[in-house]
Amino acid sequence: MTAQLQLPPGFRFHPTDEELVTHYLCRKCASQPIAVPIIAEVDLYKYDPWDLPGMALYGEKEWYFFSPRDRKYPNGSRPNRAAGTGYWKATGADKPIGQPKPRGIKKALVFYAGKAPKGEKTNWIMHEYRLADVDRSIRRKNSLRLDDWVLCRIYNKKGTIEKLPSGVRKIECSKIEDEKPGILTGGGALLPPPPPPHAAATVTDFVYFDTSDSVPKLHTTDSSCSDHVVSSELASEVQSEPNKSLEFPYNYMDATLGSQFQSGNQMSPLQDIFMYLSNSKPF
């Protein structure tokens, strides 16, 4: 860029506020030529500040631009500060430039990313120089133009070209579903999620029978759970060992075949059949 502007080696552009107003802004507004066209003409309010360094004609850590300025409302004198994906917000008091009579006004602004008034503050700063004592009344009907030209200095407080603040970089996620994801097996297929703990008894569950209860109770190994009463459908499907304390008052073998098949406390095959038929479901 230095070669295109034919600037001498070691050239640095560090003008004072008064030099910017007198030798650059005043000449630009009066349509007078500038010795070296080192300041680009860009409408700053169409871009984000981190996109502007690439549009500048010269600059390393600060960049200068001539920019038009529009009204926020057709019948007002308030400038429109919306720019790119955010807006510029004024900070501090205006500073008059020039003595004894001010020729320009300097205003400091900070860029906020996002929508006003809840934007995220960034490190991008703009010094805006405008002419003093200028008639800014509405010159043309249906025109929002407030100033044909203002001179702006753009820079980042950290000395780097930051694109977005840390708060704006956060990805806006949708609401997280309150369910566990499926388990990925070795073959790549997703296993179905495990059933809820109240859907069925686990392997460690067991059924406890008490002679005083009309319905069996389901006990689990989870100490945080209380006893659960098993429904009639589940109780009919659960097979468990018969309680040895339950005895039949009537001996089918004594009524049919006599005691010749009995040997001590051992039960005969026919007695097992009768017990199975008495405990099974009705057809």
C-alpha positions as CSV (number, residue, x, y, z in Angstrom):
1,M,0.0,0.0,0.0
2,T,2.9,2.3,0.7
3,A,4.2,1.7,-2.8
4,Q,0.9,2.5,-4.4
5,L,0.7,5.8,-2.5
6,Q,4.4,6.6,-3.2
7,L,5.2,7.2,0.4
8,P,8.8,7.6,1.5
9,P,10.4,4.8,3.6
10,G,9.8,5.1,7.3
11,F,6.6,7.1,6.8
12,R,4.2,7.1,9.7
13,F,0.8,8.8,9.7
14,H,0.2,10.1,13.2
15,P,-1.7,13.5,12.8
16,T,-2.9,15.5,15.7
17,D,-6.6,16.3,16.2
18,E,-6.2,19.8,14.8
19,E,-4.2,18.6,11.8
20,L,-7.0,16.1,11.0
21,V,-9.6,18.8,11.0
22,T,-7.7,21.6,9.4
23,H,-5.7,19.8,6.6
24,Y,-8.0,16.9,5.9
25,L,-11.6,17.3,7.0
26,C,-12.0,21.0,6.1
27,R,-10.4,20.4,2.7
28,K,-12.6,17.4,2.0
29,C,-15.8,19.2,2.8
30,A,-14.8,22.1,0.6
31,S,-14.0,19.8,-2.2
32,Q,-10.3,20.9,-2.2
33,P,-7.5,18.4,-3.2
34,I,-5.5,16.6,-0.5
35,A,-1.8,16.3,-1.2
36,V,-1.7,12.5,-0.5
37,P,-5.0,10.5,-0.7
38,I,-4.2,8.5,2.3
39,I,-7.7,8.4,3.8
40,A,-10.3,6.1,2.1
41,E,-13.9,7.0,1.5
42,V,-16.1,4.3,3.1
43,D,-19.6,4.4,4.6
44,L,-18.6,3.0,8.0
45,Y,-22.2,2.4,9.1
46,K,-22.6,-0.4,6.5
47,Y,-19.8,-2.6,8.0
48,D,-18.6,-4.0,11.3
49,P,-15.4,-2.4,12.6
50,W,-13.3,-5.6,12.2
51,D,-14.0,-5.5,8.4
52,L,-12.7,-1.9,8.0
53,P,-8.9,-2.4,8.2
54,G,-9.0,-4.3,4.9
55,M,-10.7,-1.3,3.3
56,A,-8.2,1.3,4.5
57,L,-5.6,2.8,2.3
58,Y,-3.0,2.9,5.0
59,G,-2.7,1.9,8.7
60,E,-1.3,-0.7,11.0
61,K,-3.0,-0.3,14.4
62,E,-5.4,2.6,13.6
63,W,-7.2,3.4,10.3
64,Y,-8.7,6.6,9.0
65,F,-11.8,7.0,6.8
66,F,-14.0,9.7,5.3
67,S,-17.6,8.7,5.8
68,P,-21.1,10.2,5.3
69,R,-23.4,10.4,8.2
70,D,-27.2,9.9,8.1
71,R,-30.1,10.9,10.3
72,K,-31.9,8.5,12.5
73,Y,-35.2,10.1,11.9
74,P,-36.3,12.1,8.8
75,N,-37.2,15.3,10.7
76,G,-34.5,15.1,13.4
77,S,-30.8,15.9,13.8
78,R,-29.9,12.8,15.7
79,P,-27.4,10.6,13.8
80,N,-28.1,7.0,13.0
81,R,-25.5,4.9,14.8
82,A,-26.5,1.4,13.6
83,A,-23.6,-0.3,11.8
84,G,-23.2,-3.8,10.5
85,T,-24.3,-6.4,13.1
86,G,-24.3,-3.8,16.0
87,Y,-24.2,-0.1,16.7
88,W,-21.9,2.6,17.8
89,K,-22.6,4.2,21.2
90,A,-21.2,7.6,22.2
91,T,-19.1,7.8,25.4
92,G,-17.8,10.9,27.2
93,A,-18.2,14.6,26.3
94,D,-17.6,16.2,22.9
95,K,-14.2,17.9,22.5
96,P,-13.9,21.1,20.5
97,I,-10.9,21.2,18.1
98,G,-9.2,24.4,17.2
99,Q,-8.4,27.7,18.9
100,P,-9.4,30.3,19.5
101,K,-12.5,29.4,17.6
102,P,-13.3,25.7,17.3
103,R,-13.3,24.4,13.7
104,G,-14.3,20.9,14.5
105,I,-15.9,18.6,17.2
106,K,-14.4,15.3,18.3
107,K,-16.7,12.5,19.6
108,A,-15.6,9.2,21.0
109,L,-17.8,6.1,20.4
110,V,-17.6,2.4,21.3
111,F,-19.0,-0.4,19.2
112,Y,-21.5,-2.8,20.6
113,A,-22.2,-6.1,18.9
114,G,-25.9,-7.1,18.8
115,K,-29.2,-5.3,18.9
116,A,-29.6,-2.2,21.0
117,P,-29.9,-1.7,23.9
118,K,-28.6,-5.1,25.0
119,G,-25.5,-5.3,22.8
120,E,-22.2,-6.7,23.8
121,K,-19.5,-4.2,24.4
122,T,-16.4,-4.6,22.2
123,N,-12.8,-3.2,22.3
124,W,-13.4,-1.2,19.0
125,I,-13.2,2.6,19.4
126,M,-14.0,5.3,16.9
127,H,-13.0,9.0,17.1
128,E,-15.4,10.9,14.9
129,Y,-14.4,14.5,13.7
130,R,-17.2,16.7,12.4
131,L,-17.2,20.4,11.4
132,A,-18.4,22.9,13.9
133,D,-21.0,25.6,13.2
134,V,-22.5,23.8,10.2
135,D,-26.1,24.2,9.1
136,R,-27.5,20.6,9.4
137,S,-31.1,21.5,8.6
138,I,-32.9,19.4,6.1
139,R,-31.6,20.5,2.7
140,R,-33.5,18.1,0.4
141,K,-36.9,16.6,0.9
142,N,-37.0,12.9,1.9
143,S,-33.2,13.0,2.4
144,L,-31.6,11.4,5.5
145,R,-28.2,12.8,4.9
146,L,-26.9,14.7,8.0
147,D,-23.3,15.3,7.0
148,D,-21.7,14.7,3.6
149,W,-18.3,13.9,5.2
150,V,-17.0,13.2,8.7
151,L,-13.5,11.9,9.4
152,C,-13.2,8.8,11.6
153,R,-10.3,7.1,13.3
154,I,-10.9,3.4,14.0
155,Y,-8.7,1.3,16.3
156,N,-8.9,-1.6,18.8
157,K,-7.9,-1.1,22.4
158,K,-6.0,-4.4,22.5
159,G,-4.1,-3.6,19.3
160,T,-5.5,-6.6,17.4
161,I,-8.2,-7.2,14.9
162,E,-10.9,-8.9,17.1
163,K,-13.9,-10.0,15.2
164,L,-16.3,-10.7,18.0
165,P,-16.3,-10.4,21.8
166,S,-16.3,-13.6,23.9
167,G,-20.0,-13.2,24.9
168,V,-21.1,-13.0,21.2
169,R,-19.1,-16.0,20.2
170,K,-21.2,-18.3,22.3
171,I,-23.3,-20.6,20.3
172,E,-27.0,-20.3,20.9
173,C,-28.1,-23.8,21.6
174,S,-31.6,-25.1,21.5
175,K,-33.2,-26.5,24.6
176,I,-31.5,-29.8,25.6
177,E,-33.9,-32.7,25.6
178,D,-34.2,-34.3,29.0
179,E,-33.4,-37.8,28.0
180,K,-30.3,-40.0,27.8
181,P,-28.8,-40.7,24.4
182,G,-28.7,-44.2,23.0
183,I,-25.5,-46.3,23.6
184,L,-23.4,-46.8,20.5
185,T,-22.4,-50.5,20.0
186,G,-19.3,-51.7,18.2
187,G,-21.2,-52.2,15.0
188,G,-22.4,-48.6,14.9
189,A,-26.0,-49.3,15.8
190,L,-27.7,-47.4,18.6
191,L,-29.2,-49.5,21.4
192,P,-32.6,-48.4,22.7
193,P,-32.5,-46.4,25.9
194,P,-33.0,-48.4,29.1
195,P,-36.5,-48.6,30.5
196,P,-37.4,-46.4,33.4
197,P,-36.9,-47.9,36.8
198,H,-40.7,-48.1,37.5
199,A,-41.5,-50.0,34.3
200,A,-40.4,-53.4,35.4
201,A,-38.5,-55.1,38.1
202,T,-34.8,-55.5,37.5
203,V,-32.8,-58.7,37.8
204,T,-32.0,-57.9,41.5
205,D,-35.7,-57.5,42.4
206,F,-37.5,-60.3,44.2
207,V,-41.0,-61.0,45.3
208,Y,-41.8,-61.3,49.0
209,F,-44.8,-63.3,50.1
210,D,-46.4,-62.9,53.5
211,T,-49.3,-64.9,54.7
212,S,-50.9,-61.8,56.2
213,D,-50.9,-60.0,52.8
214,S,-53.5,-60.6,50.1
215,V,-51.2,-59.3,47.4
216,P,-47.4,-60.0,47.2
217,K,-44.9,-57.1,47.6
218,L,-42.0,-56.3,45.3
219,H,-38.7,-55.6,47.1
220,T,-35.7,-54.1,45.3
221,T,-32.1,-53.7,46.3
222,D,-32.5,-49.9,46.1
223,S,-32.5,-48.6,49.6
224,S,-34.0,-45.3,48.5
225,C,-37.3,-46.9,47.3
226,S,-40.1,-48.1,49.5
227,D,-42.0,-51.3,49.1
228,H,-44.0,-51.5,45.9
229,V,-47.2,-53.5,45.6
230,V,-47.3,-55.7,42.6
231,S,-50.3,-55.5,40.4
232,S,-52.5,-58.6,39.9
233,E,-51.3,-59.0,36.3
234,L,-47.7,-58.9,37.3
235,A,-48.2,-61.1,40.3
236,S,-49.9,-63.8,38.2
237,E,-46.9,-63.9,35.9
238,V,-44.2,-64.1,38.6
239,Q,-43.1,-67.6,39.4
240,S,-41.6,-68.1,42.8
241,E,-40.9,-70.8,45.3
242,P,-44.0,-71.8,47.3
243,N,-43.8,-71.0,51.0
244,K,-43.0,-74.0,53.0
245,S,-45.1,-72.7,55.8
246,L,-48.3,-73.1,53.6
247,E,-49.7,-76.7,54.1
248,F,-52.7,-78.2,52.5
249,P,-55.2,-79.5,55.1
250,Y,-56.3,-82.3,52.8
251,N,-54.0,-85.1,51.6
252,Y,-55.0,-86.2,48.1
253,M,-52.9,-89.3,48.4
254,D,-54.8,-90.5,51.5
255,A,-58.1,-90.2,49.7
256,T,-57.0,-92.0,46.5
257,L,-54.1,-94.3,46.7
258,G,-53.6,-94.7,50.4
259,S,-50.3,-94.5,52.2
260,Q,-48.4,-97.2,50.3
261,F,-46.6,-94.7,48.0
262,Q,-45.6,-92.5,50.9
263,S,-42.2,-92.9,52.4
264,G,-41.5,-90.5,55.3
265,N,-41.8,-86.8,54.3
266,Q,-41.1,-87.5,50.6
267,M,-43.9,-86.4,48.3
268,S,-45.0,-88.8,45.6
269,P,-45.2,-87.8,41.9
270,L,-49.0,-87.8,41.9
271,Q,-49.0,-85.4,44.9
272,D,-46.8,-83.1,42.9
273,I,-49.3,-83.1,40.0
274,F,-52.2,-82.3,42.3
275,M,-50.3,-79.5,43.9
276,Y,-49.4,-78.1,40.5
277,L,-53.0,-78.3,39.3
278,S,-54.3,-76.6,42.4
279,N,-51.8,-73.6,42.0
280,S,-52.2,-73.2,38.3
281,K,-54.6,-70.8,36.5
282,P,-58.1,-72.0,35.6
283,F,-58.5,-72.9,32.0
